[in-house]
Structures are given as structure tokens and as C-alpha cells.
Amino acid sequence: MSWRPPRAPARFLQPLRRLLAYYRDPAYFQQLSRIGIPIALQQFFFSLLNMAGNVMVGQRGDAAMAAVGVAGQIYFLLSLFLFGVASGSAMVTAQLWGKRDVPGIRKVLALSLWLCLGISGFFLLVSELFPVQILSIYSSDPAVLALGSAYLKIMAGSFLFFAVTFSYALVLRSIGHVKLPVSVSVASLGLNILLAYGFIFGQLGLPELGVVGAAWALLISRLVESVVLLLLTYLSRSPAAASLRELLSFDGRFFVRVMRPVWPVILNELLWSLGISAYNAVYGHIGTDALAAVNILSTVDGLAAVLFMGLSNGTAVAVGNRIGAGDPETAYRYVGRSIGLGTALALVVGAAVWWLRVPVISLYKISPQAAASAYHLLTILGGLLWLRMTNMTLIIGMLRAGGDTRFSLFLDGFIIWILGVPMALLGAFVLRLPVQWVYLMVMSEEAAKWLLGLRRYLGRKWIHDLTHLSATID
């Protein structure tokens, strides 16, 4: 009788078989890839080109890096306010698209657009009138404030264009029309980098403007992006191509019903963005070298998150469509698959961050102190990336897509103030720790969100059907 190798015990193979069966769902991967891959590619190009821009500015030293970083905080705050409005609206339009309710989608788009324009107008006014006062929250270095305020006053001109682009792009994503906003955004980012190279260093026949040149590049590219996206949306007769009459009509009853699930998302982004802004203010007061290091960290963090932006947004659209179509069980399975897939991918990407720490830092002409801080920050990021990325799926792909916006508000908006900001203040101003240790203390916020978010997922209380909102359309 011939010898045969021993078979693995069935009890060891059974969990693997169950895992493979759980992920054997072509429809899930088809929907995820249709939405997630274009968004991930957009985020990849955005982060890569943003990194290229930061490297160009970084050739001017710590003060230039810090100046663009603090001015960028205003853009960051604005983008999160707009994301709160637009993503809250997209949460509704994703479910309305499950029922192919085009009039309802256009009314929600109009609501989102005017709210975003109002918020951007306020940011524009404040940035033009009080640039130094705003930036002094983040830094007390006179060189940083002088460069940053000049940059901010020019950059602020792009805020209204950004609002229009944001509103249309998120609604287009929510109905599965992803390629159009992604293509326009990537082309705009390429134009931004090309113009930044010309204006910063005086190349391509453009005047040498230094750091201020990067602001002009941003303003011009945002204008072009907004115009091109609108033209292509209306020429293609997209469901998002609302008429002027539809955009100007106002239904108070509809406004109230839509805002009921959307306002917690807006408040969520307000509280979270102010919390992140508080973190950066703390880092800035640790020192200019710390702020420069955090700017590098943010750039790498954005690049590391590209896959997970695609995963979370793809999950959100798929989950929203399934809930709107009356299939909550499939929505529950989609979220579970995305949590497992995202955690595994984040561990791999975190290892890549560790491996690339030194080559990335060597691209910048910064002080040895800033370089050392950046190295330690990237070490922590690589180790805990899986926590942050899983939370992205839980908040965007599950809670918002499922209409569970009040719990999302608690998880993402309140915990940062209950735990994260107090830890940052304790580490920086009481214990007087280096920036990397303050950052590690701040990450306790992510651990708390992960534990509570998983518990919410398992309890299934996050699934809410919002398609009844369209009842006010007629």
C-alpha cells in the first residue's frame, strides 16, 4: 500500500472553508469594484499629486512647509463641512437611486448645493478679512504667519468653485456615475501640479512666486475643474443634471424631512473637523519643526488611505442601494465583508509605510529635528493604520450608508472631544511630550471608535430605510 501524506484535520479546514464561502459573492465584488476602484484611483492620484506639491514647497524649508500646512487647515475644515452636507445628501440619494427616483435626487442635490455655497461663502469672507488672526490659532511663528496668510488670501478664491464640484461629485458617485467626477478631478489635480511647478520655481514661462504660486495654481485648477464637471454633467444628460428651475425651487416640508437624517452628519463633520483642527493647533504650538513633520505625516496618511477611501465609499453606495431596494440582510453581509477585507489590506499597507519611511522623508529639505519627528510619526501610523481604516469603513460604509447618523455623530463627532482632544492637551501642555508621543496618545480615540463601531455592526441597529423621504416630492 503506497504512502500518502496525512490530511489536515477537518476541524482546521472548516473555518477556512466558511471564510472562502463568505467572500464567494461575485455581486459584492462587482459593485465594490465599479464604485470603489475609480474612487481609489482618484484618491491615489490626489494624494500622489498632493505629495508632489508638498515636496516642491518643502524645498523652501520648515517655515514654507508649516505655512502651507496651517493655511491648508482652513481648506481642510471647509472640505469637511462640505463633506458633511454633501455626503449626508448622498446618503439619501443613494437610497433614492435604489428606487430610481430622479426628481427626488435632483431636489436633494439642490438642497446640498445651496448649503455648500453658503458655507463656502462664509469661509471665503473670513479668510479674506482675518487671515493672520485665523492662522495664529495654529502657529505663533511670524514667518509662518506671513507666508501662510498670503497663501490663504489667494487660495480662498477657490472655495465657491470647490462647493459646486463637491455637491455634484458626491451625488454622481451615489448613483453609480463615478468615472465622470473621478476623471475631471484627476485632470484638475494634474493641472494643479503643473501650474504649481511653474509658479513656485518660475518655470514653463510663468513668474516665480514661491509659496504663493502654489495658491494661484490651486485657484486656477479648481475653477477649471468646476466648469468642466458642470459642462460634462449636463451634456451627458445625467440624472444629476438638474434644471435651473429645479435648483431654485424650495420645498420647506421636503427640506425638513431630508435634514432630519442629514443634520447629524453635518454636525458630525463640524465636531470632527474642529477636533482635528485642535490637534493641529496643539502640534503647531509644540514647534514649527513638529508642524512640518505632521504635514509630512498627513501627506503619507492620505496616500496610504487610497484603497480604503475606495472601499468605504464603494461599500456605502452598495449598502445604500441594497437598503433602498428592501434587502437589509445583503447590506449587513456587505459591511461584514468590507470590514474583514479592509483590516487585512490595512496591515499590508501599514507594513509598506514602515518600509518607505526613510525614502519619503529624504525627499524634503527640512531640519534634522523635523525629520526625526516625521520618522517616529510614520512608525506609529504604520502600526495603527488598520484601526483608522477599519473605522473609515464603519463610519462611511456602514453608519452613514445605513442612515444611522445619530450614532455616527456620537462615534465620530463626540468621542474626539471626549477622549482625543483632552489626550492631546494632556500630552503637549501638561506632560510636555514630543509630538510623536502626543500623536500616539491621540490614537486612543481610534481604539474607542473601533470597539463601539464593531458592537453597533453586530447589533444591526444601524440599518434605516430613508426612501420614505421621496413621499414629499409629488
Buried (B, 14 or more C-beta within 10 A) or exposed (E): EEEEEEEEEEEEEEEEEEEEEEEEBEEBBEBBEBBBBBBBBBBBBBBBBBBBBBBBBBBBBBBBBBBBBBBBBBBBBBBBBBBBBBBBBBBBBBBBBBBEBBBBBBBBBBBBBBBBBEBBEEBBEBBBEEBBEBBBBBBEBEBBBBBBBBBBBBBBBBBBBBBBBBBBBBBBBBBBBBEBBBBBBBBBBEBBBBBBBBBBBBEEEBEEBBBBBBBBBBBBBBBBBBBBBBEBBEEEEBBBBBEEEEBEEEBEEBBEBBBEBBBBBBBBBBBBBBBBBBBBBBBBBBBBBBBBBBBBBBBBBBBBBBBBBBBBBBBBBBBBBBBBBEBBEBBBBBBBBBBBBBBEBBBEBBEEBBEBBEEBBEBBBBBEBBBBBBBBBBBBBBBBBBBBBBBBBBBBBBBBBBBBBBBBBBBBBBBBBEBBBBBBBEBBEEEEBBBBBBBBBBBBBBEBBBEBBBEBBEEEEBBBBBBEBBEBBE
